[in-house]
Amino acid sequence: MVDLAPAVAAVRSFNRSYTKVIGVLEDGLLKSPYTLTEVRVLLEIAHAGPEGSTVVRIREDLGLDPGYLSRILARFDSEGMVVKGRAADDARRGTVQLTERGRGVFSGLDERSSEQVGEWLSRLGAGDRGRLVEAMGQIGGLLGFAENKASASQAPPSKADVVLRAPRPGDYGWVVERHGALYASERDFDETFEADVARIVADYAGSHDAEREAFWIAEVQGRRVGCVACVRRPTEDGVDTAQLRILLVDPSARGFGVGRRLVDECLEFARKVGYQRMMLFTVDGLSSAHRIYRARGFEIVRQEAVEMWGHHLVEQEWELEL
């Protein structure tokens, strides 16, 4: 049987420290007369939209005792912050929505909350902030309470949710680690694959032409989920050629169009800076990436059986005239 005691102790220690940091041990949250639970109820009602929410839904979503929620709503009602009613499709279900005063109170709390978090984050450098946001996203995703976690009643991340940005401190190491870990688990590539990726990344980070070479990190709500690079590729025929390198999409973000966004960004950049051709190397079996390449007009120009990364593979060279 697995001994969970050390992990349980670590989670509880984190919870105690995090609770102190965000200040929920104060008598009034955000220097207001309201408790954390009361603010969470306000949040649920505000986010339900102009029609408000049903009392049952609030109780179920927050896991509150019916009597406790009833007392909270009675307080809000007495202070003129909510209006109670009945659901149009079922008169047995009570509803609640914010009044103008309630929206004003919530708006003030929401603004102070953002200011508090902003002050907290301002104490960190850009790299640490990025790592913190990513870690929070990973915790939420693993425990199943992340706001962006897709479910039957929740739409997956849209194109607008995918942000492409230049690398920050720590990103290059993440690229190497993700490649090594994912290809080891999915294709059983050995450590020489990770070493090759490390050399590619080190070469780019150490020296690259900022005008004609670029590197992108893909994020979804602050969490790193992919990467790609566009670099110059010397050729014997003299055609100005770019090379697409180290395309990767984390399993948690696959199916959301992240790979397509990364490849399209790479192609757009290559055309913009004047390349005439784009090429890339890949190996057989990477069907998802190959579908993206074919859809954009890439064609295989060379194939060769090779032995590398602990396997017998077929190396492929693809090209696209820009």
C-alpha positions in Angstrom: 0.0 0.0 0.0 1.3 3.5 -0.9 2.3 5.6 2.0 0.5 8.9 1.5 1.5 10.4 4.8 4.5 12.6 3.5 2.4 13.9 0.6 -0.6 14.7 2.9 1.7 16.5 5.3 3.2 18.5 2.4 -0.3 19.5 1.1 -1.5 20.5 4.5 1.7 22.6 5.1 1.1 24.4 1.8 -2.5 25.0 2.6 -1.6 26.6 6.0 1.1 28.8 4.4 -1.1 29.8 1.4 -4.0 30.7 3.6 -1.9 33.1 5.6 -0.5 34.7 2.5 -3.9 35.5 0.9 -5.2 36.8 4.3 -8.3 34.7 4.7 -7.6 34.4 8.4 -8.6 38.0 8.9 -11.9 38.7 10.6 -13.2 40.5 7.5 -12.1 39.5 4.0 -10.4 42.4 2.1 -11.0 44.8 5.0 -14.8 44.4 4.6 -17.5 43.3 7.0 -18.0 40.0 5.0 -16.5 36.6 5.6 -14.8 34.5 3.0 -17.9 32.4 2.5 -20.1 35.4 2.1 -17.8 36.9 -0.5 -17.9 33.5 -2.3 -21.7 33.6 -2.4 -21.6 37.1 -3.8 -19.1 35.9 -6.4 -21.4 33.0 -7.4 -24.4 35.3 -7.8 -22.5 38.0 -9.7 -21.0 35.4 -12.2 -24.4 33.9 -12.8 -25.3 36.9 -15.0 -28.2 39.4 -14.9 -30.8 36.6 -14.3 -29.1 35.6 -11.1 -28.7 32.0 -9.8 -30.9 29.5 -8.1 -30.3 28.9 -4.4 -29.9 25.2 -5.0 -27.1 25.8 -7.5 -25.2 28.1 -5.1 -25.6 25.5 -2.3 -24.4 22.7 -4.5 -21.5 24.6 -6.1 -20.1 25.8 -2.8 -21.1 22.8 -0.7 -22.9 24.8 1.9 -25.3 23.8 4.6 -28.8 24.9 3.6 -29.4 26.7 6.8 -26.0 28.5 6.7 -26.7 29.7 3.1 -30.2 30.8 4.1 -28.8 33.0 6.9 -26.2 34.5 4.5 -28.9 35.3 1.9 -31.2 36.8 4.6 -28.4 39.1 5.6 -27.8 40.2 2.0 -31.6 40.7 1.6 -31.8 42.9 4.7 -28.9 45.0 3.5 -30.6 45.5 0.1 -27.9 43.6 -1.8 -30.1 40.9 -3.4 -33.6 40.3 -4.6 -35.2 36.9 -4.1 -37.6 35.3 -6.5 -38.7 32.1 -8.2 -37.3 30.3 -11.3 -39.5 30.9 -14.4 -39.4 27.2 -15.3 -40.0 25.9 -11.8 -41.7 27.9 -9.2 -40.5 25.6 -6.5 -36.9 26.7 -7.0 -35.8 29.9 -5.3 -33.6 32.4 -7.2 -31.4 35.3 -6.1 -29.9 38.1 -8.0 -27.8 41.2 -7.1 -29.4 44.6 -6.8 -27.6 47.7 -7.9 -26.2 48.1 -4.4 -25.1 44.5 -4.4 -23.3 44.9 -7.7 -21.6 47.9 -6.2 -20.4 46.1 -3.1 -19.2 43.1 -5.2 -17.4 45.4 -7.6 -15.5 47.1 -4.8 -14.5 43.7 -3.3 -13.5 42.4 -6.7 -11.3 45.5 -7.3 -9.7 45.3 -3.9 -9.0 41.6 -4.4 -7.2 42.3 -7.7 -5.2 45.1 -6.0 -4.2 42.7 -3.2 -3.1 40.0 -5.6 -1.3 42.5 -7.7 0.6 43.9 -4.7 1.5 40.3 -3.8 2.7 39.5 -7.3 4.7 42.7 -7.6 7.2 41.4 -5.1 8.2 38.7 -7.5 10.3 39.1 -10.7 8.8 38.3 -14.1 10.3 34.8 -14.2 9.0 33.9 -10.7 5.6 35.3 -11.5 5.4 33.1 -14.6 6.5 30.0 -12.7 3.9 30.8 -10.0 1.0 31.1 -12.4 2.0 28.0 -14.2 2.3 26.0 -10.9 -1.2 27.2 -9.9 -2.6 26.1 -13.2 -1.0 22.7 -12.8 -2.3 22.3 -9.3 -5.8 23.2 -10.4 -5.6 20.9 -13.4 -4.4 17.9 -11.4 -7.0 18.4 -8.6 -9.8 19.0 -11.1 -10.9 22.5 -10.0 -9.1 24.7 -12.6 -11.5 27.1 -14.3 -10.2 26.2 -17.7 -10.6 22.4 -17.2 -12.8 21.2 -20.1 -15.9 19.2 -19.1 -19.2 18.2 -20.6 -20.7 21.5 -19.5 -17.7 23.7 -20.1 -16.2 24.7 -23.5 -12.6 23.9 -24.2 -10.1 26.7 -24.5 -10.7 28.8 -27.6 -8.2 30.3 -30.0 -8.4 33.5 -28.0 -7.3 31.6 -24.8 -4.0 30.5 -26.5 -1.3 33.2 -26.0 2.0 33.0 -27.9 4.9 34.9 -26.4 8.7 35.2 -26.5 10.6 33.0 -24.0 11.3 34.3 -20.4 13.9 33.1 -17.9 13.2 29.4 -17.2 11.3 28.7 -20.4 14.3 27.2 -22.2 14.8 24.7 -19.4 11.1 23.9 -19.5 11.3 23.2 -23.3 14.1 20.7 -22.8 12.4 19.0 -19.8 9.0 18.7 -21.5 10.5 17.2 -24.7 12.6 14.7 -22.7 9.7 13.6 -20.4 7.0 13.4 -23.1 9.0 11.6 -25.7 10.3 9.2 -23.1 6.7 8.3 -22.0 5.0 8.4 -25.4 7.8 7.1 -27.8 10.3 5.6 -25.3 13.1 7.8 -26.7 16.2 7.6 -24.6 18.3 10.3 -23.0 20.1 11.1 -26.3 16.9 12.7 -27.6 16.8 15.1 -24.6 20.4 15.9 -25.2 19.8 16.8 -28.8 16.9 19.1 -27.8 19.2 20.7 -25.2 21.8 21.4 -27.9 19.2 23.0 -30.2 17.8 25.2 -27.4 21.3 26.1 -26.1 22.4 27.1 -29.6 19.4 29.4 -30.1 19.6 30.9 -26.6 23.3 31.5 -26.9 23.2 33.2 -30.3 20.4 33.9 -32.7 19.5 36.6 -35.3 16.7 38.5 -33.5 15.5 39.9 -36.9 15.2 36.7 -38.7 14.8 34.0 -36.0 12.2 33.6 -33.3 11.0 31.3 -30.5 7.5 31.1 -29.1 6.1 29.7 -25.9 2.3 28.9 -26.0 0.3 29.6 -22.9 -3.3 28.8 -21.9 -4.4 31.0 -19.0 -0.8 31.5 -17.8 0.3 27.8 -18.1 3.0 26.8 -20.6 1.5 24.2 -23.0 3.7 24.3 -26.1 6.6 25.8 -28.1 8.2 26.1 -31.5 11.2 27.9 -33.1 11.9 29.4 -36.5 15.7 29.5 -37.4 17.7 30.1 -40.6 18.8 26.9 -42.4 21.8 27.2 -44.8 21.2 25.5 -48.1 23.4 24.5 -51.0 21.0 25.8 -53.7 21.1 29.3 -52.3 17.3 29.5 -51.6 16.7 31.6 -48.4 15.3 28.9 -46.1 13.8 28.8 -42.7 13.6 25.7 -40.5 10.8 24.9 -38.1 12.2 23.3 -35.0 11.1 21.7 -31.7 7.3 21.9 -32.1 5.7 20.5 -29.0 2.2 20.6 -27.5 1.6 19.3 -23.9 -1.0 16.5 -23.7 -3.2 18.7 -21.5 -3.6 21.2 -24.4 -3.9 18.8 -27.3 -7.1 19.1 -29.4 -7.4 22.8 -28.7 -5.5 24.1 -31.8 -2.3 24.9 -30.0 -0.1 23.1 -32.5 -1.8 24.8 -35.5 -1.4 28.2 -33.8 2.3 27.6 -33.3 2.9 26.4 -36.9 0.9 29.2 -38.4 2.8 31.8 -36.3 6.1 30.3 -37.5 5.0 30.4 -41.1 3.7 34.0 -40.8 7.0 35.1 -39.3 9.0 33.4 -42.0 7.0 35.0 -44.8 7.2 38.4 -43.1 11.0 38.4 -42.8 11.4 37.3 -46.4 12.2 33.6 -46.4 11.5 31.8 -49.6 11.1 28.3 -48.2 10.5 26.5 -44.9 11.7 23.0 -44.1 11.6 20.7 -41.1 12.9 17.4 -39.9 10.7 14.9 -38.2 10.3 11.1 -37.8 7.6 8.6 -38.7 4.7 8.0 -36.3 4.1 11.6 -35.2 0.7 11.7 -37.0 -0.8 14.7 -35.2 2.1 17.0 -36.2 2.2 15.5 -39.7 -1.5 16.3 -40.3 -0.8 20.0 -39.4 2.2 20.1 -41.8 0.2 18.5 -44.7 -2.7 20.9 -44.1 -0.4 23.8 -44.6 1.1 22.5 -47.8 4.3 20.8 -46.6 5.5 17.8 -48.6 8.0 15.1 -47.8 11.1 15.5 -50.0 13.4 12.9 -48.4 13.1 9.8 -46.1 15.8 7.7 -44.6 16.0 4.8 -42.2 18.1 5.8 -39.2 19.0 4.5 -35.8 18.8 7.1 -33.1 17.3 7.9 -29.7 17.3 4.2 -28.9 15.1 3.1 -31.9 15.1 2.3 -35.6 13.2 5.2 -37.1 12.5 6.8 -40.5 13.7 10.4 -40.6 11.7 12.6 -42.9 12.5 16.0 -44.4 9.5 18.2 -45.3 9.5 21.4 -47.3 7.1 24.2 -48.2 7.7 27.0 -50.8 6.7 30.3 -49.2 
